[in-house]
């Protein structure tokens, strides 16, 4: 499989270490074009969100499957319908960690049992490296969506922290804390490559979340 990699930063560089597939890198020194992209089988993007949005029309034009790990962007409202009409398959994820799939399951379970408690206070604190532009992180926003309850999100940018997310569920008389910490960016690369391999073998028209696709295959 030949992968077109958009973005060769902290996570993209981990994709480049993959020895199984051929990786064709695109960045500010080698801009992606229609002709170059269509020589590949699938696209993986870890571009900043605002940059990725600029390339959406080009990526749709190539008709390639796309795995998007870009964060800090708003998806065009009609993109999912456009992809379905054109029979194109895209997967997006705020976090390609397999462990975060476990966190999602736990948070959805807490939501289903939340009626046991009276007005719990829920908070999420996330920490990332000082170069991360978007705050709160996409994963923190996803965690808030998964638990489906009112909660506050706080953010910190420190050193070279890969990713630390902590959700606290406080009832006043007891406290539940769920923490996920990324120890190596390779985990994001592995998850994105898994998604690329999935799209290379499977047609799934539309825009789908990594977590949904992963859960459907388990």
N, C-alpha and C positions, 0 to 999 in steps of 0.2 A: 504494500500500500504506500502511495506517495502522498505525504501530508504537506499542505501549504501552511506554514506557521506565520501568522501575523503577530508581530511583537516578540522581541527577543530579550525582554527584561528579566526580572527576578524569576518568574514562573516559566516564561518562554524558554529561558536558557536550560531549564530542566527537561523540557520537551526535546531540546536539541541533543540531549544525552542518550536518547532512545536509540538502541542499536538494531531493533527489529525492523523498523520502517524507514523509508527514505524521507528525510526532512528537508524541505525547501524553505529557506528563511526569507521573510520580507520585513523590512523596517525602513527607517528614514533614508538609509543608504541604498536600499533596493526596494523601490515602491512596487506594490502589486498592480498588475495590469490584467486585462481579460485574457490575453494570449498566454501569459505566464501562469496564471491561476488554472486555466483549463487544461494544462499539462499535468495537473495533480488530480488525485482521487477525492480528497476531502480537505476542508479548511478547519484549522483550529486558531482561534483568536484569543490573545491575552493583551490586546491593545487597550489603552485607556478608553473608557466608555464613549466620550465625546468624539474620539477619533474613529472608533468602530462604527458609530452611527453614520459617519461620512461615507463609509465603504458599503453600507447595506445595499444600495441600488446596484453596485458592481457585483456584489456577491450573489444577489438574486439573478442577475444577468448570466452569470457563469453556470447556473443550475447545479452547482456542487452542493453536497451536504455540508453543513456548517456546525461546528461546535464552538460556542461562544462562552468564554470565561471572563469577558470584559464586564466591569461593574461601574456603577455610577452613571447609568444611562436610562433614558426613558424609551421604551420600545414604541415604534410607530403603531398607532391604534389598528391599522389595517394589515399589519405584516402577517399575522397568523392566517388570515383569510387569503392573502396573496400567495403565501407558500402552499396552502392547500389547493388553490386553483391551479398553480403551476406544478403541483405534485413534487414539491421540494421539502426536504427533511432537515430541520434545524433542531439542535439541542442547546439550551442555555443553562448556565448554573452560576450562582453566586459563590459556590464552594463545591469543588469536585472531590471532596473528601468522602470516602465510603463511611467513615465514622460519623459524619454529619447526618447521614441517612438514619443512623441509629438515634441521634439526637432528635430528629424530626418525629420519629415514632414515639419517643418518650414525651415530647411536648404535646403531641396530639392526644396522648393518653391522659396527661394532666388536664387538658381541656375537657375531656369527657367526664372527669371526676371532680371538676372544680366546684360543682354544686354542693360538695361535702363541706366546703369552707365558706365562712362569711367574710366577704370583702377582703380577700387576700391582697397583699401588695406585691407586685411583680416588677422586677427590674432586670435589665440586661446591661452588662458592661463589656465593652470590646476594646481590645488593645491591638494595634498593628504598628509596623515600622514607620519611621518619621516621613518616608517618601510617599506613603499612601495618601492619595488626594481626597477620596470620598469619605465622608463620615456622616452618619454611622455607616458601618460596613454593610455590604449587601447581605452577608450572612446574618448579621444582627437583625436586619429588617425582615429577613426570611423567618428567623426564630420568632419574632413578634407575630408574624402571620400564622405560623404553625401553632402557636399556643392559643391564638384567637381571643386573647383577653387584653384589657388595658394594661399597658406597661410602659415604663420609662426606659429610654436607652441613653447611656452615656458612653463617650468615646475617649480614648487616649492614644497618642502617637509617641512611641518610645523606641529608641535605638533601632535594632533590626528584628523586632518581634515579628514572627511569621503570621501569627494569628491566634488570639486568645479570646474566647467568648464564654461568658459566665451568666447564667440566668438564675436569679434568686426568687423563690416563691415563699413569701413570708406571711404566715397566718396570724402572727402575733404571739402564738404559743408554741409554734414550731416553724422550722425553716427547711426548705428543700433547695439544694443548690446543684445545678447541672452545669458542668464545665467541659468545654472542648478546647484542647490546645494543639495546634499544629507544630510538630517538631522538625519537619523537613518539607520544603516546598515540593519535593518529589511526589508527595501524596497527591497534590493538585495535578501534576503532570500525568501521573498514572491514571487518575480518574478521567482526565480529558482524553487521553489516548484510548481508554476503554470505550468512551462515548463515540470516538471517531471510528473505532473498529465496529461498533454496533451499527452505525449509520452506513458503513461500507458494505455491510452484509444485509441490512434491513431497510426497507422503505417505510418511513413513518411521516407522511406529509403533515406539515404544520410546524409550529413553534412549541417545543416541549421542554419542560424542566428536567434537568439531570436527575433530580430525586424521583420524579414520577417514572421516568424510563427505567431507572435502576430498580425501583420497587416492583414494577411490572415484570421484570425479568427474573426476580427472585422466587 
